Amino acid sequence: MPSQVTIKPSNHVFTPQDDETILDAALREGFVISYGCRNGACGTCKGKVLEGEVDYGVYQETALSEAEKQLGMALFCQARPRGDVVIECREIGAAKDIQIRTLPCRVQKMQRVAADIMVLYLKLPASERLQFLAGQYIDILLKDGKHRSFSMANAPHDDEYLQLHLRNYGGPFSEHVFNRMKERDILRFEGPLGTFFLREDSDKPIILLASGTGFAPIKAIVEHAFYARNPRSLVLYWGARVRADLYMSELPERWAHEHNNFKYVPVLSEPRTSDHWRGRTGFVHEATMKDIADMSGCQVYACGTPLMVEAAHRDFTSQCGLPEEEFFSDAFTPSVPGA
């Protein structure tokens, strides 16, 4: 007899198919559990098993510690039910009515904005438009059956092209993009995906935290907020190693000039002498804490490396009074747990 999963506190009930994860089954039946990487690495989908047992699957220990497992926590992107289970987790309402689709697209434009960063502009078929929320991502579907996840850097109102920011990490897809991909090539993708998007039912000040190409979904969120004439204050801290890694710094500089409710603080961890850097240095989340010691009345949106996101979550909630439920994140993670 198929297992049933009950979500608390909503009491939503769904039935996973054979060998289906709790997250995949929930999404299939229209219940959006907060999630990010879907490969057991970021911890966004972490919740509590209140009743029953699960197979925990394969995951990274940084995302789920042994102590957390003993407290009943699990990663629902990996966990599979062993019989009926009752779970407690965050559900997201705004994304549930957006259809996840598989579509072709054409590489319309390739723009190398730094030595190791490429901006891709993808064109959908003339009869298609992708409905999505600012900050969500798509999965590029590869011929070998694997996928690569990339946040969309354009806001929903600016949807002539889907804009992706790619850093060359030396993997097969990165190598293909930087060495062999050509304009007018055809790709396939699935999306939109993810629960990293602006919560518009709040009036709290917004702290935006990015490292490297984590700027991409932050850019989409900011541009959407401006388009919607959202009056909330926004401050962006963008961290990078050297000046060249702030590959679109002129854009948030322009935002700060044009919008009274926006502030931009770039932070370099290892500036070169040739950078002639006079700005902030160190870790980007620590620079944020020096400026905003009390975050009890704020929302935080963080995107970038897992180390940055984890450090920000830990320190903001433990030292700055940020409520746990007001930290939203999207960590860039390996495609395979343990990689």
C-alpha positions in Angstrom: 0.0 0.0 0.0 1.5 3.4 -0.9 2.8 5.6 1.8 1.1 8.9 2.7 2.9 12.0 3.8 1.1 14.6 5.9 2.6 18.2 6.2 2.2 20.1 9.4 0.9 22.6 10.1 -1.1 22.8 6.9 -2.4 19.2 7.0 -1.8 18.8 3.3 -1.6 15.1 2.4 0.1 13.5 -0.6 1.2 10.1 -1.8 4.8 9.5 -3.1 5.3 7.1 -5.9 7.8 4.2 -5.7 11.3 5.5 -4.8 10.1 9.1 -5.0 11.6 11.7 -2.6 9.2 13.6 -0.3 10.1 16.8 -2.1 9.6 15.5 -5.6 6.2 14.0 -4.6 5.1 17.2 -2.9 6.0 19.3 -5.9 4.3 16.9 -8.3 1.0 17.2 -6.3 1.3 21.0 -6.0 2.6 21.5 -2.5 5.8 23.7 -2.6 8.2 22.9 0.2 11.0 25.4 0.6 13.9 24.0 -1.4 17.1 24.9 -3.2 19.7 22.6 -4.7 17.6 19.4 -4.7 20.8 17.3 -4.2 21.3 17.2 -0.5 23.9 20.0 -0.2 22.3 23.3 0.7 19.9 22.4 3.6 17.1 24.6 2.4 14.5 21.8 2.4 15.4 20.7 6.0 12.4 19.8 8.2 11.3 17.6 11.0 9.9 14.0 10.9 7.2 14.1 13.5 5.9 10.6 13.0 7.1 7.6 11.0 10.5 6.8 9.5 12.3 7.8 6.4 15.3 6.7 4.3 17.6 9.7 4.6 19.2 9.2 1.2 22.6 10.6 0.1 23.5 14.1 1.4 26.4 16.3 2.6 27.0 16.4 6.3 27.3 20.1 6.2 23.6 20.2 5.3 22.4 17.7 7.9 24.5 16.8 10.9 24.2 13.7 13.0 23.0 15.7 15.9 20.2 17.2 13.7 19.2 13.6 12.6 18.9 12.6 16.2 16.5 15.5 16.7 14.3 14.2 13.9 15.5 16.5 11.1 15.8 15.3 7.5 16.4 16.7 4.0 13.2 16.2 2.1 15.0 16.5 -1.3 16.7 13.2 -0.4 14.4 11.5 2.2 12.0 8.8 1.1 9.2 7.6 3.4 9.2 4.2 5.0 5.4 3.9 5.5 3.2 6.8 6.5 5.0 9.8 7.8 4.1 13.2 9.3 6.5 16.0 8.6 6.9 19.6 9.7 8.3 22.1 7.2 7.9 25.5 5.6 5.5 25.6 2.6 5.6 28.3 0.0 2.3 29.6 -1.3 3.4 32.0 -4.0 5.1 29.4 -6.3 2.5 26.7 -6.2 0.4 27.9 -9.1 3.4 28.4 -11.5 3.7 25.5 -13.9 7.1 23.8 -14.2 7.8 23.3 -17.9 10.4 21.8 -20.2 11.2 24.1 -23.1 13.7 24.6 -25.9 15.6 27.9 -26.2 18.2 29.4 -28.4 21.5 31.0 -27.3 20.8 34.6 -28.5 23.9 36.3 -27.1 27.1 35.4 -25.2 28.8 38.2 -23.3 32.0 37.5 -21.5 32.0 40.1 -18.6 35.1 38.8 -16.9 37.9 36.3 -17.8 35.9 33.5 -16.2 32.3 34.8 -16.2 29.9 34.5 -19.1 26.4 36.0 -19.4 24.1 34.0 -21.6 20.9 35.4 -23.1 18.4 32.7 -24.0 15.5 33.2 -26.4 12.4 31.1 -26.1 10.2 30.1 -29.1 8.1 33.0 -30.4 4.9 31.5 -29.0 6.3 30.8 -25.5 6.8 32.8 -22.3 8.0 31.5 -19.0 6.1 32.5 -15.9 8.4 32.7 -12.9 9.2 34.6 -9.8 12.3 36.9 -9.5 15.1 34.8 -8.0 14.1 31.4 -9.2 16.3 29.2 -11.4 16.2 26.8 -14.3 17.9 23.4 -15.0 19.7 23.2 -18.3 19.1 19.6 -19.5 22.2 17.9 -20.9 22.3 15.2 -23.5 23.7 12.7 -21.0 20.7 13.1 -18.8 22.4 15.3 -16.2 21.4 18.9 -15.5 23.0 22.1 -14.4 21.1 24.7 -12.3 21.4 28.4 -13.0 19.5 31.3 -11.5 17.7 33.7 -13.8 19.2 37.2 -13.6 16.3 38.9 -15.3 13.1 40.0 -13.6 9.8 38.6 -14.8 8.7 41.8 -16.5 11.9 41.8 -18.6 11.4 38.4 -20.2 12.4 38.8 -23.8 15.5 36.8 -22.9 16.4 34.6 -19.9 19.7 35.8 -18.6 22.1 33.4 -16.9 25.5 34.2 -15.2 28.0 31.4 -15.5 31.4 31.1 -13.8 33.9 28.8 -15.4 34.6 26.2 -12.7 36.3 23.8 -15.1 33.4 21.3 -15.3 32.2 19.8 -18.6 29.3 22.2 -19.1 31.4 25.3 -18.2 34.1 24.1 -20.6 31.5 23.7 -23.3 30.1 27.2 -22.7 33.5 28.9 -22.7 35.2 26.9 -25.5 32.6 25.4 -27.9 29.2 27.0 -27.4 28.1 29.4 -30.2 25.3 31.9 -30.6 22.2 30.3 -32.1 22.9 26.9 -30.4 19.8 25.2 -29.1 19.4 24.1 -25.4 16.6 22.5 -23.4 15.7 23.5 -19.9 13.2 22.8 -17.1 11.8 25.5 -14.9 11.1 27.6 -13.1 12.4 26.0 -9.9 13.3 27.0 -6.4 11.8 29.0 -3.5 14.3 31.8 -3.5 12.2 34.9 -4.3 11.1 38.1 -2.8 8.3 37.8 -0.1 6.1 40.7 -1.0 3.7 40.3 2.0 6.3 42.0 4.3 7.3 45.6 4.8 10.6 44.8 6.6 13.9 46.3 5.3 15.7 44.0 3.0 19.4 43.0 3.3 20.7 41.4 0.1 23.9 39.3 0.3 25.7 38.0 -2.7 29.1 36.4 -3.4 30.4 36.0 -7.0 27.7 35.0 -9.5 25.2 34.8 -6.6 24.6 38.4 -7.8 22.4 36.9 -10.6 19.1 36.2 -8.7 19.8 39.2 -6.4 19.8 41.3 -9.6 16.4 39.9 -10.6 14.9 40.5 -7.1 16.1 44.1 -7.1 14.9 44.9 -10.6 11.5 43.4 -9.7 11.3 45.5 -6.6 12.0 48.6 -8.5 9.5 47.7 -11.3 6.8 47.0 -8.7 7.6 50.3 -6.9 8.2 48.5 -3.7 9.0 51.2 -1.1 11.0 48.9 1.2 14.6 49.8 1.8 17.2 47.5 0.1 20.9 47.3 0.9 23.1 45.0 -1.2 26.4 43.7 0.0 28.3 42.0 -2.9 31.4 40.1 -1.9 34.1 38.9 -4.3 37.8 38.0 -4.1 39.2 40.7 -6.5 37.8 43.7 -8.3 37.2 41.9 -11.6 34.9 39.5 -9.9 32.4 42.3 -9.3 31.6 41.9 -13.0 28.6 44.2 -13.2 29.4 46.6 -10.4 28.4 49.6 -12.5 24.8 48.3 -12.4 24.2 48.5 -8.6 26.2 51.7 -8.6 23.6 53.1 -11.0 20.7 51.7 -8.9 22.1 53.5 -5.8 22.2 56.8 -7.8 18.7 56.4 -9.2 16.8 55.0 -6.2 16.7 56.6 -2.7 15.7 53.3 -1.1 18.7 51.3 -2.4 22.3 51.2 -1.1 25.3 49.2 -2.5 28.3 48.0 -0.5 31.0 46.0 -2.5 33.4 44.0 -0.4 36.7 42.4 -1.6 38.4 39.6 0.4 41.7 39.5 -1.5 42.1 42.8 -3.5 45.2 43.0 -5.7 47.5 45.9 -5.6 46.5 46.6 -9.2 42.9 46.9 -8.1 43.7 50.2 -6.2 40.8 49.2 -3.9 39.7 51.8 -1.3 36.5 50.1 -0.4 35.5 47.5 2.2 37.6 44.3 2.7 37.2 41.0 4.4 34.2 38.6 4.5 31.1 40.0 3.0 28.7 38.8 5.8 31.0 40.2 8.5 31.0 43.6 6.7 27.2 43.4 6.8 27.2 42.7 10.5 29.5 45.6 11.2 27.0 47.9 9.6 23.7 46.3 10.7 24.2 44.9 14.2 20.5 44.5 14.9 18.7 42.5 12.2 15.6 41.6 14.3 13.3 43.7 12.1 14.9 42.7 8.7 14.6 40.1 6.0 17.8 38.6 4.5 18.2 37.2 1.0 21.6 35.5 0.5 23.0 33.8 -2.6 26.5 32.5 -3.3 28.9 29.9 -2.0 27.6 27.4 0.6 30.3 28.6 3.0 29.1 32.2 2.8 25.5 31.3 3.1 26.1 29.0 6.0 28.2 31.6 7.8 25.7 34.3 7.2 22.8 32.2 8.5 24.6 31.1 11.6 26.0 34.5 12.6 22.9 36.6 11.6 20.5 34.5 13.6 22.8 33.9 16.6 24.5 37.3 16.9 22.3 39.8 15.1 18.8 38.7 16.2 17.6 37.8 12.7 14.5 35.6 13.0 15.1 32.2 11.5 12.1 32.4 9.2 13.4 35.7 7.7 16.5 34.2 6.2 16.1 33.1 2.6 19.0 31.6 0.7 20.2 29.9 -2.5 23.6 28.3 -2.2 25.5 27.3 -5.2 26.3 23.6 -4.7 28.0 20.7 -6.5 25.8 18.7 -8.8 26.7 15.5 -7.1 26.7 15.3 -3.2 30.3 14.8 -2.0 31.8 16.2 -5.2 
